[in-house]
């Protein structure tokens, strides 16, 4: 059984912007837990521990809501657009053994063939996975891949038990040669050849 971050949560009875500001001033974050036909529970979470928790995508948390245990998935984090302070969090009730659809980050590893770069078209892919076994990311290795190679969603190596929900034909990453590189090389070669010819002619004239 996986070990999840445990957070102690308090039930909220006061709402509105003023109440939310008071909570944040006390280093707490307003949140709501819902799903599986349950009544939404309005709670507050400890600020520092929660900020550490949501650094990971699709974080699962073991809540202690005033003595009642509840497993939940962080579904949405609302932040102040300027200060990036967490203003509110939505959590979805989880049941052990059920499957959920989540957006999982795509991480690129390795370096493509010399003179090429990788262009990432998808930053996340949607997967159907066990709620208690959500992967942190999906890795795409581009080591040594040459210009023109394309990797589509269907070619991704998924964690065991995961099912792809994203369109199988969706482009994830492509290997390309940066525009101008080939032309620049040709121009350099032409310039070098012209210089060599000019040098040869100058030597001949001096004789």
N, CA and C of each residue as an Amber inpcrd file, in Angstrom:
protein
   621
   0.8430000  -1.1940000   0.0000000   0.0000000   0.0000000   0.0000000
   0.8800000   1.2470000   0.0000000   0.5630000   2.1640000  -0.8490000
   1.3690000   3.3800000  -0.9490000   1.1890000   4.2530000   0.2840000
   2.2560000   4.9930000   0.5930000   2.1760000   5.9440000   1.6970000
   1.8830000   7.3170000   1.1170000   0.8320000   7.9490000   1.6210000
   0.4490000   9.2660000   1.1160000   0.6910000  10.3190000   2.1880000
   0.8590000  11.5470000   1.7280000   1.0040000  12.6650000   2.6550000
  -0.2630000  12.7720000   3.4990000  -0.0710000  12.8740000   4.7810000
  -1.2130000  13.0060000   5.6830000  -1.3640000  14.4650000   6.0840000
  -2.5730000  14.9840000   5.9620000  -2.8530000  16.3620000   6.3550000
  -4.0630000  16.4020000   7.2790000  -3.9350000  17.1690000   8.3330000
  -5.0670000  17.3820000   9.2420000  -5.8830000  18.5560000   8.7080000
  -7.1700000  18.3460000   8.5110000  -8.0460000  19.3880000   7.9630000
  -9.1200000  19.7700000   8.9710000  -9.4820000  21.0420000   8.9600000
 -10.5670000  21.5420000   9.8100000 -11.7740000  21.8520000   8.9390000
 -12.9680000  21.5710000   9.4550000 -14.1950000  21.9060000   8.7350000
 -14.4130000  23.3990000   8.7970000 -14.7460000  23.9940000   7.6410000
 -15.0140000  25.4380000   7.5840000 -16.5080000  25.6990000   7.7190000
 -16.8280000  26.7010000   8.4940000 -18.2370000  27.0920000   8.6520000
 -18.4720000  28.5390000   8.2130000 -17.3780000  29.2600000   7.9540000
 -17.5020000  30.6470000   7.5070000 -16.9480000  30.7510000   6.0910000
 -17.6510000  31.5240000   5.2370000 -17.2860000  31.6000000   3.8320000
 -17.1590000  33.0570000   3.3940000 -16.7430000  33.2480000   2.1460000
 -16.5880000  34.5990000   1.6220000 -15.1340000  35.0180000   1.6150000
 -14.8750000  36.1470000   0.9360000 -13.5090000  36.6330000   0.7920000
 -12.8770000  36.9980000   2.1240000 -13.6700000  37.5940000   2.9980000
 -13.1310000  37.9910000   4.3020000 -12.6850000  36.7870000   5.1150000
 -13.5030000  35.7510000   5.1280000 -13.1570000  34.5340000   5.8680000
 -11.9320000  33.8670000   5.2580000 -11.8600000  33.8830000   3.9210000
 -10.7120000  33.2700000   3.2450000  -9.4290000  34.0260000   3.5640000
  -9.5050000  35.3520000   3.6180000  -8.3160000  36.1510000   3.9490000
  -7.8440000  35.8440000   5.3660000  -8.7680000  35.6760000   6.2840000
  -8.3940000  35.3610000   7.6610000  -7.7220000  33.9970000   7.7430000
  -8.2260000  33.0600000   6.9570000  -7.6130000  31.7310000   6.9400000
  -6.1760000  31.8080000   6.4460000  -5.9800000  32.5080000   5.3230000
  -4.6400000  32.5950000   4.7580000  -3.6970000  33.3520000   5.6850000
  -4.2230000  34.3220000   6.3970000  -3.4020000  35.0570000   7.3670000
  -2.9420000  34.1400000   8.4970000  -3.7200000  33.0940000   8.7630000
  -3.3790000  32.1200000   9.7970000  -2.6010000  30.9330000   9.2130000
  -2.0710000  31.1040000   7.9800000  -1.3190000  30.0680000   7.2750000
  -2.1640000  28.8210000   7.0270000  -3.3900000  29.0500000   6.6210000
  -4.2750000  27.9540000   6.2330000  -4.8410000  28.2450000   4.8360000
  -5.2120000  27.1800000   4.1350000  -5.7180000  27.3150000   2.7700000
  -7.1250000  26.7520000   2.6820000  -8.0900000  27.5370000   2.1990000
  -9.4530000  27.0160000   2.0330000  -9.5110000  25.9690000   0.9310000
 -10.3320000  24.9390000   1.1360000 -10.4480000  23.8600000   0.1600000
 -11.8400000  23.2480000   0.2470000 -12.1550000  22.4430000  -0.7720000
 -13.4220000  21.7120000  -0.7770000 -13.1480000  20.2930000  -1.2470000
 -13.8230000  19.3210000  -0.6200000 -13.7030000  17.9140000  -0.9820000
 -15.0650000  17.4460000  -1.4610000 -15.1060000  16.8060000  -2.6500000
 -16.3880000  16.3720000  -3.2000000 -16.2030000  15.1120000  -4.0300000
 -17.3140000  14.4850000  -4.4070000 -17.2640000  13.3280000  -5.2940000
 -17.9250000  12.1010000  -4.7060000 -18.2260000  11.1300000  -5.5790000
 -18.8650000   9.8750000  -5.1890000 -20.2110000  10.0960000  -4.5040000
 -20.8910000  11.1410000  -4.9280000 -22.2230000  11.3850000  -4.3940000
 -22.2510000  11.9360000  -2.9790000 -21.0770000  12.2790000  -2.4470000
 -21.0260000  12.8240000  -1.0910000 -21.3220000  14.3190000  -1.1160000
 -21.7820000  14.8290000  -0.0090000 -21.9770000  16.2670000   0.1290000
 -20.6160000  16.9530000   0.1550000 -20.4420000  18.0430000  -0.5930000
 -19.1570000  18.7610000  -0.5480000 -18.8070000  19.1680000   0.8800000
 -17.5590000  18.9310000   1.2370000 -17.0720000  19.3360000   2.5520000
 -16.1180000  20.5080000   2.3830000 -16.4320000  21.6040000   3.0480000
 -15.5720000  22.7830000   3.0060000 -14.6070000  22.7060000   4.1780000
 -13.3230000  22.6980000   3.8500000 -12.3040000  22.4930000   4.8720000
 -11.1990000  23.5380000   4.7320000 -10.3040000  23.5490000   5.7140000
  -9.0780000  24.3540000   5.6170000  -7.8960000  23.4280000   5.8390000
  -6.8040000  23.6980000   5.1230000  -5.6150000  22.8630000   5.1700000
  -4.4190000  23.6660000   5.6640000  -3.4490000  23.0120000   6.2900000
  -2.2380000  23.7170000   6.7490000  -1.4510000  24.2520000   5.5540000
  -1.1010000  25.5390000   5.6080000  -0.5180000  26.2130000   4.4540000
   0.7790000  25.6240000   3.9390000   1.7970000  25.5140000   4.7940000
   3.1210000  25.0930000   4.3320000   3.0910000  23.6700000   3.7870000
   2.5040000  22.7420000   4.5300000   2.4540000  21.3460000   4.1070000
   1.6920000  21.1950000   2.7890000   0.6380000  21.9860000   2.6370000
  -0.1620000  21.9020000   1.4100000   0.6010000  22.4360000   0.2090000
   1.3480000  23.5190000   0.3960000   2.1520000  24.0640000  -0.7050000
   3.1960000  23.0550000  -1.1680000   3.7800000  22.3060000  -0.2460000
   4.7410000  21.2690000  -0.6110000   4.0360000  20.1430000  -1.3600000
   2.8380000  19.8040000  -0.9310000   2.0690000  18.7160000  -1.5380000
   1.7600000  18.9970000  -3.0030000   1.2910000  20.2020000  -3.3190000
   0.8060000  20.4870000  -4.6720000   1.9310000  20.7750000  -5.6580000
   3.1690000  20.6830000  -5.2330000   4.2760000  20.7860000  -6.1760000
   4.2930000  19.5870000  -7.1230000   3.6860000  18.4900000  -6.6780000
   3.5950000  17.2820000  -7.4970000   2.2400000  17.2410000  -8.1840000
   2.2480000  16.9870000  -9.4870000   0.9920000  16.8920000 -10.2220000
   0.1900000  15.6910000  -9.7410000  -1.1320000  15.8370000  -9.6990000
  -2.0430000  14.7500000  -9.3230000  -1.7170000  14.1610000  -7.9450000
  -1.4080000  15.0470000  -7.0040000  -1.0540000  14.5830000  -5.6670000
  -2.2600000  13.9330000  -4.9770000  -1.9840000  12.8230000  -4.3040000
  -3.0110000  12.1400000  -3.5040000  -2.6860000  12.3910000  -2.0410000
  -3.6900000  12.7240000  -1.2680000  -3.4820000  13.0790000   0.1310000
  -4.4230000  12.2830000   1.0290000  -3.9060000  11.8830000   2.1690000
  -4.6890000  11.1650000   3.1790000  -5.1480000  12.1990000   4.2090000
  -6.4020000  12.6200000   4.0800000  -6.9260000  13.6770000   4.9490000
  -7.4460000  13.1150000   6.2710000  -7.2240000  13.8770000   7.3000000
  -7.8480000  13.6100000   8.6030000  -8.7600000  14.8030000   8.8710000
 -10.0590000  14.6360000   8.5360000 -11.0060000  15.7380000   8.6870000
 -11.6770000  15.6340000  10.0450000 -11.0330000  16.2400000  11.0060000
 -11.5110000  16.2270000  12.3920000 -11.8180000  14.8120000  12.8500000
 -10.8510000  13.9080000  12.5810000 -10.9730000  12.5320000  13.0460000
 -11.4630000  11.5350000  12.0150000 -12.0190000  12.0190000  10.9050000
 -12.5160000  11.1310000   9.8460000 -11.4950000  11.0530000   8.7200000
 -11.0790000   9.8200000   8.3810000 -10.0760000   9.6360000   7.3240000
 -10.7310000   9.7020000   5.9480000 -10.0550000  10.3770000   5.0150000
 -10.5640000  10.4830000   3.6520000  -9.4080000  10.6040000   2.6730000
  -9.3370000   9.6800000   1.7160000  -8.3320000   9.7450000   0.6660000
  -8.8580000  10.6350000  -0.4480000  -8.0190000  11.5620000  -0.9430000
  -8.4950000  12.5200000  -1.9560000  -7.3830000  12.8580000  -2.9450000
  -7.8130000  13.2590000  -4.1390000  -6.9070000  13.6720000  -5.2120000
  -7.0090000  15.1750000  -5.4050000  -5.8550000  15.8450000  -5.4730000
  -5.8500000  17.2840000  -5.7460000  -6.2570000  17.4790000  -7.2030000
  -7.4270000  18.0780000  -7.4080000  -7.9740000  18.2290000  -8.7580000
  -7.6750000  19.5920000  -9.3520000  -7.7100000  20.6410000  -8.5310000
  -7.5100000  21.9950000  -9.0540000  -6.9050000  22.8750000  -7.9760000
  -5.9130000  23.6710000  -8.3760000  -5.2700000  24.6220000  -7.4610000
  -5.4390000  26.0120000  -8.0400000  -6.1500000  26.8760000  -7.3220000
  -6.3860000  28.2450000  -7.7820000  -5.3940000  29.1820000  -7.0890000
  -4.6630000  29.9450000  -7.9070000  -3.6370000  30.8400000  -7.3810000
  -3.9320000  32.2820000  -7.7530000  -3.4290000  33.1880000  -6.9350000
  -3.4710000  34.6000000  -7.2710000  -2.5840000  34.8030000  -8.4990000
  -3.1030000  35.4100000  -9.5790000  -2.3310000  35.5220000 -10.8230000
  -1.0600000  36.3580000 -10.7000000  -1.0040000  37.2350000  -9.7240000
   0.1730000  38.0960000  -9.5670000   1.1320000  37.5300000  -8.5280000
   0.6180000  37.2620000  -7.3330000   1.4780000  36.8190000  -6.2430000
   1.6800000  35.3100000  -6.2090000   0.8700000  34.5710000  -6.9930000
   0.9570000  33.1030000  -7.0420000   0.6870000  32.4430000  -5.6960000
  -0.0130000  33.1450000  -4.8330000  -0.4280000  32.5590000  -3.5590000
  -1.6060000  31.6240000  -3.8180000  -1.6190000  30.4730000  -3.1580000
  -2.7300000  29.5380000  -3.3220000  -3.9730000  30.1100000  -2.6450000
  -5.0260000  30.2760000  -3.4220000  -6.2650000  30.8490000  -2.8920000
  -7.2920000  29.7860000  -2.5160000  -7.2920000  28.6810000  -3.2540000
  -8.2980000  27.6480000  -2.9900000  -7.8740000  26.3540000  -3.6740000
  -8.2760000  25.2270000  -3.0990000  -7.9530000  23.9160000  -3.6670000
  -9.2210000  23.0640000  -3.7410000  -9.3850000  22.3870000  -4.8800000
 -10.4560000  21.4100000  -5.0430000  -9.8540000  20.0160000  -4.9330000
 -10.4960000  19.1710000  -4.1210000 -10.0500000  17.7890000  -3.9800000
 -11.2070000  16.8530000  -4.2920000 -10.8880000  15.7210000  -4.9280000
 -11.9050000  14.7460000  -5.2960000 -11.7420000  13.4960000  -4.4330000
 -12.8650000  13.0210000  -3.8880000 -12.8620000  11.8190000  -3.0640000
 -12.3850000  10.6210000  -3.8890000 -11.4860000   9.8220000  -3.3140000
 -10.9930000   8.6170000  -3.9730000 -11.4420000   7.3790000  -3.2170000
 -11.6220000   6.3150000  -3.9910000 -11.8960000   5.0030000  -3.4110000
 -10.7920000   4.0570000  -3.8660000 -10.2300000   3.3170000  -2.9480000
  -9.1780000   2.3710000  -3.3040000  -9.7160000   1.3500000  -4.2970000
  -8.9520000   1.1130000  -5.3750000  -9.3610000   0.1460000  -6.3740000
 -10.0380000   0.7560000  -7.5840000 -10.4970000   2.0100000  -7.4780000
 -11.1470000   2.6480000  -8.6220000 -10.0980000   3.2250000  -9.5660000
 -10.5220000   3.5000000 -10.8090000  -9.6460000   4.1320000 -11.7820000
 -10.1060000   5.5560000 -12.0400000  -9.1280000   6.4310000 -12.2950000
  -9.4200000   7.8350000 -12.5740000  -8.6390000   8.2780000 -13.8020000
  -9.1500000   9.2920000 -14.4840000  -8.4390000   9.8830000 -15.6180000
  -7.6910000  11.1150000 -15.1270000  -6.3880000  11.1370000 -15.3710000
  -5.5470000  12.2500000 -14.9280000  -4.6380000  12.6940000 -16.0690000
  -4.2380000  13.9580000 -16.0270000  -3.2600000  14.4930000 -16.9760000
  -1.8760000  14.3640000 -16.3490000  -1.0250000  13.5870000 -16.9870000
   0.3050000  13.2870000 -16.4410000   1.3660000  14.0180000 -17.2550000
   2.3000000  14.7150000 -16.6000000   3.3460000  15.4480000 -17.3200000
   4.2270000  14.5260000 -18.1640000   4.6560000  15.0330000 -19.3270000
   5.5970000  14.3300000 -20.1910000   6.9780000  14.9230000 -19.9560000
   7.9430000  14.0840000 -19.6270000   9.3090000  14.5300000 -19.3530000
  10.2350000  14.0080000 -20.4530000  10.9980000  14.9080000 -21.0650000
  11.9330000  14.5420000 -22.1240000  13.3160000  14.2950000 -21.5250000
  13.9160000  13.1510000 -21.8920000  15.2640000  12.8330000 -21.4350000
  16.1720000  12.5750000 -22.6340000  17.4780000  12.8330000 -22.4570000
  18.4560000  12.5630000 -23.4970000  18.6210000  13.7240000 -24.4630000
  19.5810000  13.5790000 -25.3640000  19.8630000  14.5930000 -26.3880000
  19.7550000  13.9540000 -27.7660000  19.0380000  14.6330000 -28.6530000
  18.9000000  14.1270000 -30.0180000  20.2230000  14.2720000 -30.7650000
  20.2540000  13.7360000 -31.9930000  21.4730000  13.7260000 -32.8020000
  22.0590000  15.1370000 -32.9520000  23.3630000  15.2140000 -33.0400000
  24.0590000  16.4950000 -33.1430000  23.4750000  17.3690000 -34.2590000
  23.2210000  18.6300000 -33.9360000  22.6780000  19.5710000 -34.9110000
  21.1650000  19.6150000 -34.9560000  20.5210000  18.7390000 -34.1790000
  19.0540000  18.7310000 -34.1380000  18.5720000  19.1350000 -32.7550000
  17.3000000  19.4430000 -32.6730000  16.6590000  19.7480000 -31.3890000
  15.3400000  18.9940000 -31.3240000  14.8000000  18.8320000 -30.1100000
  13.4720000  18.2320000 -29.9830000  12.4480000  19.3420000 -29.7450000
  11.2930000  19.1950000 -30.3670000  10.1900000  20.1370000 -30.1820000
   9.0540000  19.3660000 -29.5210000   8.7140000  19.7710000 -28.3110000
   7.6750000  19.0670000 -27.5610000   6.3090000  19.6650000 -27.8640000
   5.4130000  18.8400000 -28.3780000   4.0860000  19.3040000 -28.7800000
   3.0570000  19.1040000 -27.6740000   3.2410000  18.0680000 -26.8630000
   2.3360000  17.8040000 -25.7390000   3.1210000  17.8310000 -24.4370000
   2.6450000  18.6140000 -23.4940000   3.2960000  18.6680000 -22.1860000
   2.7050000  17.6600000 -21.2150000   1.4760000  17.2110000 -21.4870000
   0.8330000  16.2030000 -20.6560000   0.0790000  15.2240000 -21.5490000
  -0.1700000  14.0450000 -21.0220000  -1.0400000  13.0750000 -21.6910000
  -2.0660000  12.5870000 -20.6670000  -3.2660000  12.2900000 -21.1500000
  -4.3260000  11.8020000 -20.2720000  -4.2370000  10.2830000 -20.1710000
  -4.2220000   9.7950000 -18.9240000  -4.1380000   8.3580000 -18.6690000
  -5.2560000   7.9250000 -17.7390000  -5.7310000   6.7140000 -17.9520000
  -6.6750000   6.0800000 -17.0340000  -5.8610000   5.1420000 -16.1610000
  -5.8210000   5.4340000 -14.8680000  -4.9620000   4.6800000 -13.9550000
  -5.6940000   4.4080000 -12.6450000  -5.1500000   3.4950000 -11.8760000
  -5.6770000   3.2690000 -10.5360000  -5.4960000   4.5370000  -9.7060000
  -6.5230000   4.8820000  -8.9620000  -6.4690000   6.1090000  -8.1610000
  -5.3400000   6.0740000  -7.1450000  -4.9600000   4.8780000  -6.7330000
  -3.9020000   4.7540000  -5.7280000  -2.5340000   4.4780000  -6.3550000
  -2.4400000   4.5870000  -7.6800000  -1.1650000   4.3200000  -8.3610000
  -0.9820000   5.2870000  -9.5240000  -1.0790000   6.5790000  -9.2420000
  -0.9590000   7.6120000 -10.2710000   0.5150000   7.9250000 -10.5140000
   1.0070000   7.7770000 -11.7660000   2.4210000   8.0680000 -12.0430000
   2.7080000   9.5610000 -11.9660000   3.9400000   9.9030000 -11.5800000
   4.3310000  11.3110000 -11.5030000   4.5310000  11.8940000 -12.8890000
   5.0230000  11.0670000 -13.8260000   5.2830000  11.5500000 -15.1760000
   5.4530000  10.3740000 -16.1300000   5.4800000  10.6950000 -17.4160000
   5.7920000   9.7260000 -18.4640000   7.0680000  10.2070000 -19.1450000
   8.0480000   9.3190000 -19.2990000   9.3500000   9.6940000 -19.8530000
   9.4230000   9.3700000 -21.3460000   9.9500000  10.3230000 -22.1230000
  10.2520000  10.0990000 -23.5370000  11.7560000  10.2970000 -23.7110000
  12.4470000   9.2640000 -24.1680000  13.8980000   9.3360000 -24.3620000
  14.2040000   9.6480000 -25.8250000  14.8650000  10.7810000 -26.0680000
  15.1810000  11.1950000 -27.4500000  16.6590000  11.0130000 -27.7720000
  17.3800000  10.3040000 -26.9200000  18.8250000  10.1450000 -27.0930000
  19.1670000   9.6180000 -28.4870000  19.9540000  10.4290000 -29.2490000
  20.4560000  10.0030000 -30.5380000  19.4610000  10.0030000 -31.6850000
  18.2230000  10.4050000 -31.4380000  17.2230000  10.3960000 -32.5100000
  17.5730000  11.4520000 -33.5650000  17.3390000  11.1060000 -34.8380000
  17.7400000  11.9750000 -35.9400000  16.5910000  12.8170000 -36.4630000
  16.9530000  13.7900000 -37.2980000  15.9860000  14.7180000 -37.8770000
  14.8360000  13.9640000 -38.5630000  13.6180000  14.4190000 -38.3030000
  12.4540000  13.8200000 -38.9330000  11.7210000  12.8000000 -38.0840000
  12.3570000  12.3290000 -37.0360000  11.7020000  11.3410000 -36.1710000
  10.5630000  12.0090000 -35.3930000   9.4290000  11.3430000 -35.3560000
   8.2720000  11.8300000 -34.5960000   7.8030000  10.7400000 -33.6390000
   7.4550000  11.1520000 -32.4490000   6.9330000  10.2080000 -31.4580000
   5.4940000  10.5960000 -31.1440000   4.5830000   9.6630000 -31.3640000
   3.1660000   9.9040000 -31.1230000   2.7390000   9.2460000 -29.8130000
   1.5730000   9.6230000 -29.3430000   1.0900000   9.1480000 -28.0460000
   1.0610000   7.6240000 -27.9680000   0.6910000   6.9780000 -29.0670000
   0.6000000   5.5110000 -29.0750000   1.9530000   4.8450000 -28.8410000
   3.0560000   5.5780000 -29.0900000   4.3960000   5.0130000 -28.9440000
   4.9710000   5.2070000 -27.5430000   4.2570000   5.8910000 -26.6790000
   4.7730000   6.1420000 -25.3350000   4.8410000   4.8530000 -24.5240000
   5.8710000   4.7630000 -23.7130000   5.9980000   3.6330000 -22.7940000
   5.2620000   4.0020000 -21.5030000   4.0960000   3.4090000 -21.3090000
   3.2420000   3.7650000 -20.1730000   3.5410000   2.8860000 -18.9630000
   3.2770000   3.4110000 -17.7730000   3.4370000   2.5910000 -16.5630000
   2.5010000   1.3860000 -16.6170000   2.8760000   0.3310000 -15.9380000
   2.0630000  -0.8810000 -15.9190000   0.6480000  -0.5810000 -15.4150000
  -0.3330000  -1.0550000 -16.1850000  -1.7310000  -0.8810000 -15.7840000
  -2.3690000   0.3980000 -16.2860000  -1.5750000   1.3150000 -16.8380000
  -2.1130000   2.5950000 -17.3200000  -2.6740000   2.4380000 -18.7290000
  -3.7690000   3.1350000 -19.0130000  -4.3780000   3.1250000 -20.3360000
  -4.3770000   4.5410000 -20.8930000  -4.0270000   4.6470000 -22.1860000
  -3.9440000   5.9510000 -22.8330000  -5.3350000   6.4800000 -23.1570000
  -5.6100000   7.7120000 -22.7380000  -6.8710000   8.3700000 -23.0500000
  -6.6910000   9.4390000 -24.1310000  -5.4780000   9.9750000 -24.2160000
  -5.1550000  10.9430000 -25.2700000  -5.2350000  10.2550000 -26.6310000
  -5.6010000  11.0110000 -27.6720000  -5.6380000  10.4770000 -29.0360000
  -4.3050000   9.7970000 -29.3650000  -4.3760000   8.5440000 -29.7750000
  -3.1670000   7.7680000 -30.0420000  -2.2820000   8.3970000 -31.1150000
  -2.8840000   9.1500000 -32.0340000  -2.1310000   9.7640000 -33.1260000
  -1.5700000  11.1400000 -32.7650000  -1.8600000  11.6160000 -31.5860000
  -1.3870000  12.9490000 -31.1830000   0.1410000  12.9860000 -31.1490000
   0.7150000  14.0300000 -31.7330000   2.1660000  14.1960000 -31.7450000
   2.6470000  14.6600000 -30.3800000   3.6130000  13.9510000 -29.8400000
   4.1630000  14.2990000 -28.5280000   5.4580000  15.0950000 -28.6830000
   6.3750000  14.5700000 -29.4960000   7.6540000  15.2600000 -29.6910000
   8.1860000  14.9460000 -31.0930000   8.8440000  15.9280000 -31.6880000
   9.4410000  15.7580000 -33.0160000  10.8900000  16.2180000 -32.9770000
  11.7290000  15.5380000 -33.7610000  13.1370000  15.9120000 -33.8640000
  13.3250000  16.7000000 -35.1620000  13.8690000  17.8970000 -35.0570000
  14.0180000  18.7560000 -36.2270000  15.4090000  19.3850000 -36.2420000
  15.7980000  19.8320000 -37.4380000  17.0130000  20.6410000 -37.5780000
  16.5800000  22.0960000 -37.5820000  17.1260000  22.9190000 -36.7020000
  16.7090000  24.3180000 -36.6310000  16.8030000  25.0060000 -37.9790000
  15.8210000  25.8020000 -38.3280000  15.8120000  26.4970000 -39.6170000
  17.0390000  27.3890000 -39.7580000  17.6740000  27.3190000 -40.9370000
  18.8380000  28.1530000 -41.1940000  20.1530000  27.4390000 -40.9520000
  20.1120000  26.3610000 -40.1900000  21.3580000  25.6840000 -39.8620000
  22.0400000  25.1360000 -41.1020000  21.2830000  24.4110000 -41.9310000
  21.8670000  23.8240000 -43.1320000  22.3370000  24.9170000 -44.0900000
  21.5200000  25.9680000 -44.2540000  21.8970000  27.0720000 -45.1400000
  23.1460000  27.7700000 -44.6330000  23.2260000  27.9500000 -43.3160000
  24.3920000  28.6060000 -42.7330000  25.6470000  27.7850000 -42.9930000
  25.5380000  26.4470000 -42.8530000  26.7050000  25.5890000 -43.0900000
  27.1500000  25.6890000 -44.5450000  26.1590000  25.6840000 -45.4520000
  26.4910000  25.7770000 -46.8800000  27.1610000  27.1130000 -47.1970000
  26.6520000  28.1800000 -46.5840000  27.2220000  29.5010000 -46.8020000
  28.6520000  29.5730000 -46.2720000  28.8880000  28.9480000 -45.1200000
  30.2350000  28.9410000 -44.5520000  31.2030000  28.1940000 -45.4640000
  30.7160000  27.0510000 -45.9990000  31.5660000  26.2680000 -46.8910000
  31.8870000  27.0600000 -48.1610000  30.8640000  27.7270000 -48.7320000
  31.0670000  28.5160000 -49.9450000  32.0450000  29.6480000 -49.6820000
  31.9170000  30.2930000 -48.5220000  32.8020000  31.3970000 -48.1650000
  34.2420000  30.9070000 -48.0200000  34.3820000  29.7310000 -47.4090000
  35.7230000  29.1740000 -47.2150000  36.3630000  28.8310000 -48.5640000
  35.5520000  28.2510000 -49.4730000  36.0620000  27.9030000 -50.7880000
  36.4810000  29.1460000 -51.5690000  35.6280000  30.2040000 -51.4820000
  35.9430000  31.4530000 -52.1810000  37.2300000  32.0580000 -51.6410000
  37.3990000  31.9890000 -50.3270000  38.6090000  32.5200000 -49.7200000
  39.8370000  31.7700000 -50.1590000  39.7010000  30.4320000 -50.2590000
  40.8340000  29.6100000 -50.6920000  41.2140000  29.9200000 -52.1250000
  40.1820000  30.0910000 -52.9930000  40.4490000  30.4090000 -54.3930000
  41.1170000  31.7700000 -54.5300000  40.6300000  32.7440000 -53.7350000
  41.2000000  34.0910000 -53.7870000  42.6560000  34.0710000 -53.3480000
  42.9140000  33.2790000 -52.3160000  44.2900000  33.1720000 -51.8260000
  45.1910000  32.5470000 -52.8580000  44.6860000  31.5510000 -53.5570000
  45.4730000  30.8830000 -54.5990000  45.7830000  31.8210000 -55.7460000
  44.7700000  32.6130000 -56.1470000  44.9740000  33.5660000 -57.2460000
  45.9960000  34.6340000 -56.8590000  45.9170000  35.0940000 -55.6080000
  46.8460000  36.1270000 -55.1590000  48.2860000  35.5910000 -55.1650000
  48.4380000  34.3480000 -54.7910000  49.7760000  33.7330000 -54.7850000
  50.3190000  33.6220000 -56.1990000  49.4220000  33.2440000 -57.1230000
  49.8360000  33.1050000 -58.5400000  50.2710000  34.4450000 -59.1140000
  49.5170000  35.5290000 -58.7880000  49.8400000  36.8510000 -59.2890000
  51.1980000  37.3180000 -58.7830000  51.5170000  37.0090000 -57.5550000
  52.7730000  37.4720000 -56.9720000  53.9710000  36.8080000 -57.6310000
  53.7340000  35.6030000 -58.1810000  54.7970000  34.9360000 -58.8910000
  55.0250000  35.5830000 -60.2350000
